[in-house]
Amino acid sequence: MRTWGVRTTGSLVRALAVVMLVVLGTGSVPALAAPAAVEPHDIALSPDNLPPGFVVDPDKTHEGSVAGIGPLYQVGMSRQFTAENLAAGPVFVIQQVVRLDSGIGAGDALRVQRDFWADKAGYPPTTAGPNDGGTFSLAKTDRGFTTYVVGFIKENMILVTLVGGADNVITYGSALELAGISSAKLDAAAGR
């Protein structure tokens, strides 16, 4: 049978006192709670972030996950394809927000997203914006209609924003501006 010496007991009591201070949040040792994870849908665009007339398209909106990367939220929004709306800005927006929850590097996760939009959806790279390890810029024009896809890494999130409208109205900057709204939402959620 083991007997506890005075020194061991004293060390044990001090250690337990520190643990109690942390658990109870009293004394000089502050209690720190783990920050809540920001969910992809928390920072995604909504019709409130877009010009008037946009509504969520339930067929293009869903939650899920990207295998080996993390949770995904995709929102699709559109408004009527009228001459007035086409002249004023985008007529559809799709955004995917993916949180990096796995051990895969952010650059590799971004490449997975880029490959989907480039290879499976048919949007080739454009020189309108960067295509590097932290950002991709894709575009497609068809019969007077242009679509830009901008994807980038922001902390532990990948933001992919697709904006479509009339050739002479929609620019790379249109997509980047909308993506910036979600970037600012992430900053706000993180308390910056």
C-alpha positions as CSV (number, residue, x, y, z in Angstrom):
1,M,0.0,0.0,0.0
2,R,1.3,3.4,-1.0
3,T,1.4,6.3,1.5
4,W,1.4,9.9,0.3
5,G,4.0,12.1,1.6
6,V,3.5,15.7,2.7
7,R,5.2,17.1,-0.4
8,T,3.2,15.0,-2.8
9,T,-0.1,15.8,-1.0
10,G,0.8,19.5,-1.0
11,S,1.5,19.4,-4.8
12,L,-1.7,17.6,-5.4
13,V,-3.7,20.1,-3.4
14,R,-2.1,23.0,-5.3
15,A,-2.8,21.3,-8.7
16,L,-6.5,20.7,-7.7
17,A,-6.8,24.3,-6.6
18,V,-5.6,25.5,-9.9
19,V,-8.0,23.2,-11.7
20,M,-10.9,24.4,-9.6
21,L,-10.1,28.0,-10.3
22,V,-10.1,27.3,-14.0
23,V,-13.3,25.2,-13.9
24,L,-15.2,27.7,-11.6
25,G,-13.8,30.8,-13.4
26,T,-12.7,32.5,-10.2
27,G,-9.4,33.6,-8.9
28,S,-6.5,34.8,-11.0
29,V,-6.7,32.0,-13.7
30,P,-9.2,32.9,-16.3
31,A,-11.6,30.2,-17.7
32,L,-11.4,30.0,-21.4
33,A,-14.2,28.5,-23.5
34,A,-13.4,27.0,-26.9
35,P,-14.7,29.4,-29.6
36,A,-17.9,28.2,-31.4
37,A,-17.3,27.0,-34.9
38,V,-18.7,29.3,-37.6
39,E,-21.1,27.3,-39.8
40,P,-20.9,27.8,-43.5
41,H,-24.5,29.0,-43.8
42,D,-23.7,31.7,-41.2
43,I,-21.5,33.6,-43.6
44,A,-23.2,32.8,-46.9
45,L,-24.8,35.4,-49.1
46,S,-28.6,35.9,-48.8
47,P,-31.1,37.9,-50.9
48,D,-30.6,40.8,-48.4
49,N,-27.0,41.1,-49.7
50,L,-28.1,41.3,-53.3
51,P,-30.0,43.8,-55.5
52,P,-33.8,43.9,-55.2
53,G,-35.8,41.0,-56.6
54,F,-33.5,38.1,-55.7
55,V,-35.0,35.0,-54.1
56,V,-33.5,31.7,-53.0
57,D,-33.7,28.9,-55.5
58,P,-34.5,25.8,-53.4
59,D,-33.2,23.5,-56.3
60,K,-29.7,25.1,-56.0
61,T,-29.6,25.4,-52.2
62,H,-28.5,22.7,-49.9
63,E,-26.2,21.6,-47.0
64,G,-23.9,18.7,-47.2
65,S,-20.2,18.0,-47.0
66,V,-17.2,17.7,-49.3
67,A,-15.6,14.3,-48.7
68,G,-12.3,14.6,-46.9
69,I,-12.7,18.4,-46.4
70,G,-15.7,19.4,-44.3
71,P,-19.2,20.8,-44.3
72,L,-20.6,22.7,-47.3
73,Y,-23.5,25.1,-47.7
74,Q,-24.5,26.1,-51.2
75,V,-27.1,28.8,-51.8
76,G,-28.5,29.6,-55.2
77,M,-30.4,32.9,-55.8
78,S,-31.9,34.4,-58.9
79,R,-34.2,37.2,-60.1
80,Q,-36.3,37.6,-63.2
81,F,-34.3,37.8,-66.5
82,T,-35.9,41.1,-67.5
83,A,-34.1,43.8,-69.6
84,E,-34.1,46.1,-66.6
85,N,-32.5,43.5,-64.3
86,L,-30.0,42.4,-66.9
87,A,-28.9,46.1,-67.3
88,A,-28.7,46.6,-63.6
89,G,-26.4,43.7,-62.5
90,P,-26.4,40.0,-61.9
91,V,-29.5,37.9,-62.5
92,F,-28.2,34.8,-60.7
93,V,-25.7,34.1,-57.9
94,I,-24.5,30.8,-56.5
95,Q,-22.3,30.6,-53.5
96,Q,-20.6,27.6,-51.9
97,V,-19.0,28.0,-48.5
98,V,-16.9,25.0,-47.3
99,R,-15.3,24.8,-43.8
100,L,-12.0,23.0,-43.6
101,D,-12.5,20.4,-40.8
102,S,-10.0,17.8,-42.0
103,G,-6.3,17.5,-42.2
104,I,-6.2,18.4,-45.9
105,G,-4.4,21.6,-46.6
106,A,-6.3,24.7,-47.6
107,G,-4.6,24.9,-51.0
108,D,-5.5,21.3,-51.8
109,A,-9.1,21.9,-50.7
110,L,-9.3,25.0,-52.9
111,R,-8.0,22.9,-55.8
112,V,-10.8,20.4,-55.3
113,Q,-13.3,23.2,-55.6
114,R,-11.6,24.8,-58.6
115,D,-11.4,21.4,-60.4
116,F,-15.2,20.9,-59.9
117,W,-16.1,24.3,-61.4
118,A,-13.4,24.1,-64.2
119,D,-13.6,20.4,-65.2
120,K,-17.2,19.3,-64.3
121,A,-19.1,22.6,-64.7
122,G,-17.0,23.9,-67.7
123,Y,-15.7,27.2,-66.5
124,P,-12.2,27.9,-67.8
125,P,-9.6,30.1,-66.0
126,T,-9.7,33.8,-66.8
127,T,-6.9,36.4,-66.7
128,A,-9.4,38.8,-65.1
129,G,-8.3,37.7,-61.7
130,P,-5.6,35.6,-60.0
131,N,-5.2,31.8,-60.3
132,D,-2.7,30.8,-57.7
133,G,-2.5,28.7,-54.5
134,G,-5.0,30.9,-52.6
135,T,-7.5,32.1,-55.3
136,F,-9.0,31.0,-58.5
137,S,-10.8,33.0,-61.2
138,L,-12.9,31.4,-63.9
139,A,-15.3,32.7,-66.5
140,K,-17.6,31.7,-69.3
141,T,-19.4,33.7,-71.9
142,D,-22.3,32.4,-74.0
143,R,-24.6,34.3,-76.3
144,G,-24.3,37.7,-74.5
145,F,-24.3,36.2,-71.0
146,T,-21.2,36.1,-68.8
147,T,-20.6,34.2,-65.6
148,Y,-17.6,34.6,-63.3
149,V,-16.6,32.2,-60.6
150,V,-14.2,33.5,-57.8
151,G,-12.9,31.1,-55.2
152,F,-10.5,31.9,-52.3
153,I,-9.3,30.7,-48.9
154,K,-10.3,32.8,-45.9
155,E,-9.0,31.4,-42.6
156,N,-10.6,27.9,-42.3
157,M,-13.2,28.6,-45.1
158,I,-13.3,28.3,-48.8
159,L,-15.6,30.8,-50.4
160,V,-16.7,30.2,-54.0
161,T,-19.0,32.8,-55.6
162,L,-20.5,32.5,-59.0
163,V,-22.2,35.6,-60.6
164,G,-24.0,35.7,-63.9
165,G,-25.6,38.4,-66.1
166,A,-25.2,40.4,-69.2
167,D,-21.8,40.6,-70.9
168,N,-21.5,44.4,-70.7
169,V,-22.7,44.5,-67.1
170,I,-21.1,41.6,-65.2
171,T,-17.4,41.8,-64.4
172,Y,-14.8,39.9,-62.3
173,G,-15.3,42.7,-59.8
174,S,-19.0,41.9,-59.5
175,A,-18.1,38.4,-58.2
176,L,-15.3,39.7,-56.0
177,E,-17.6,42.3,-54.4
178,L,-20.2,39.7,-53.5
179,A,-17.5,37.3,-52.2
180,G,-16.2,40.2,-50.0
181,I,-19.6,40.3,-48.2
182,S,-19.1,36.8,-47.0
183,S,-15.5,37.5,-46.1
184,A,-16.7,40.4,-43.9
185,K,-19.4,38.2,-42.3
186,L,-16.6,35.8,-41.4
187,D,-14.6,38.6,-39.8
188,A,-17.7,39.7,-37.9
189,A,-18.4,36.2,-36.7
190,A,-14.8,36.0,-35.4
191,G,-15.3,39.3,-33.6
192,R,-13.0,41.4,-35.8
